[in-house]
Amino acid sequence: MSLLRKILGGKSAAEERAAADALFEAGDFGLAKLAYERTQRAARKQRGRDRSGSDSGDALSDAALERRIEQCCDALAEGRIAEAERLLAEGNERLAFDELSSALETARSQAVIDRAREIAAGYERQDARQQAQLPELSLEERFELIAGNFEDAQDAEYRALGPELVEALVALHEGEAERALPVLEQLYEGAQARRFLHYEVGRARLLTGDREGGQKALESFLESLADDEHGEACLGAHMELAALLREAGDFEGAVARLQQALEAMPEDPRPYLAMGRFFRGEGLPTEALEVLASAEAVLQQSHYLITLERGLAHADLEQDRKAAELLESVVEELSARGQLDLPPEGTRRLAELHEKAGNRARAADLYRILASGSHVEGHFDYHHQAARLMAGLGNDDEARRMLQRALELAPDDEALRGRLQDELAQLS
């Protein structure tokens, strides 16, 4: 070793290159990358001392060393990708995506970057499909979900009618009124106790187009109720009858019918909520707010469902700041309880208000939350909206992820799917 090297310390560029090549051949790409970077620095110093300024295609040229560094980075990324595939096969998605993120940060060549993205995209597509599928439940499990709102007398009456009633009610609640109605009518004719059965028969008749028969059954149900039997079914019957009146053009009659529900259930906030929604649906948000104020007076406190309706009414009045404040408080309250399956209408309206106010990041967050919720009918749109906002914020990776999921859930519309592919190509 020369006196100068003893004073300056370190290896020559050629020695650093030899050490780097040995590490590369041994497959130790992390240390090899560091060694090639040291070789670059040593070679640049050496060229500076020689004042040659040469950077020819020899083994110590910047170009040659940079190619080796890129090969090391790609090899490291390939290792991350292989580990991600192993973790995905084991069902450990969170760690797998950490590995893929590291691979994308490390990779230098487009081919390796595209491979990491495609693996991530494949999983995102599969996950989007799975999230948009409702869990398969047994007939009894589906009935128990419906029965959660039954009153004691209603539950006892229905269970006494046996499995035929269970199957018919499940069909009715799942939108198959044509299949449910004949069974319900048969049970209706033969049942000894059939007070609450009036309600189900009335609903099924209305859904199959028998307005007169449906109205008659619902009115019979309401007449059969005792003073202390004013629960969910009572409110539902009043609302169905109010809807019939409104469809017939009798607005005052519909309001009077809802008023009857209020009088039958004076200490229950649900009729107030129903009337508030009715007024809001009729384009009368000021009247809705008046009714909702009465609901809070009945409760002697606020409730997130009332706050939600108030927020939507203020939004209809274009009182954006107040609406956003109320709707945001609903999200905060539910999140504090650990409930992230947020109400779709209010949360979407809140996202629109935030975007309108320039807070696109918060709007995107809300769409992403909705995209993982139980309102599967909206999953395509929620993913697409989140992608649009994330792209506008410059977060192309997240925008790409959301678009891939949206594409998997998109309707069978060739033009729409083509536009989504174009948007994805622009991000790539």
PyMOL commands that set and color helices and strands:
alter all, ss='L'
color gray80, all
select helices_A, chain A and resi 3-8+13-25+29-50+62-89+93-106+110-131+139-147+152-160+163-173+177-190+195-207+211-224+232-247+251-264+269-281+285-299+304-316+320-336+344-356+360-371+376-392+396-409+414-427
alter helices_A, ss='H'
color red, helices_A
deselect
rebuild
show_as cartoon
